[in-house]
């Protein structure tokens, strides 16, 4: 790795490559924003969603929530049956950069907090997700960022040097965890910032 430059790009998927937010679905389910925000704060909490990313089956997760909030059974079940509606679509400038890296022969990997059940449908809906040199899906591994083990798993499985990797994620804690295992990191906030970072490392984009 000359001059401390990364030579491998490792992407998060949600909110780096795909515009994911439960609100994209639940704005269609609830008539008012206040009720939706309460639901996402108290019922379909971030911690509950993370459990599905760690591998908890959707059937079990939905049943557990429905037992606690039976009057919201339809709204809870929608997170399973209408899950693809939580994705607005690709973040086009980021996908363009990913495509440019691939076209120029740069190794590209992904570490994503993603339900194993939903990753396949997402790949079918957004075929660019199928072109990574390797992917670590949290739901398959029963590990989730920012657990250091999930980054080490990528490095070990694909025989990568941490220092060669630029890890890109929209969550600061996930980037810090990657740095703690020796990767270089970029906290994604906007595609323009990512473009600057890739150019800093002299990636061909």
C-alpha positions, 0 to 999 in steps of 0.5 A: 500500500504505497503512501498509506493509500487504501487499495480496496474499497469496503462499502456499507449498503444501507444509506451509502448505496441504498436510501433505506429508512422505515419511514419510506414505508410507514409514511404510506401506512400512517396518516400522521407523522406523529403517530408514525414517529411514536410507532418507530420509537416505541414499537419497531424500535432500532434495537428491534430492527437490529435483532433482525439484522443479527439473524432473528427470523422475521416471523419470530420478531413480528410475532413477539412485537404483535403479542405486545401490541396486538392492536398494531398487528397489521402495521407490524406485519407490514415491515415484513411483507412490504419490507422493500418499500423501506428502500426509496432506491439507489443513492445514484452518485454512490452507485456510480462510484462503485461502478467506476471502481469495478470497471477499473478493477478495484476490489470492492467488498461490503459489510452490511447490517442486513437481515439474511431474509431480506438481502436476497430480495434486495439483490433481486431488486437492485442487481448492482448488489450482486457484483461485490468481490465478497459480502459479509451480511450480518444476518447470515453471520449472527454478528452486527456492526460495530462488533469488531468480529464482523470486520475481522471476519471479512479480513480473514474470509477474503484474506485481506490486509486491514491497512489496504481497506477503506471502509465506508459507512454512514454510522460513525461508530461503525467507522471507528470500529473499523479503524480499531481493527486497522482499516482506514475509514470514511464516515459517509455523509454525502456522495461528494465527500465520498468522492473526495475521499476516494480521490484522496486515495487515488482510486480511479473514479 
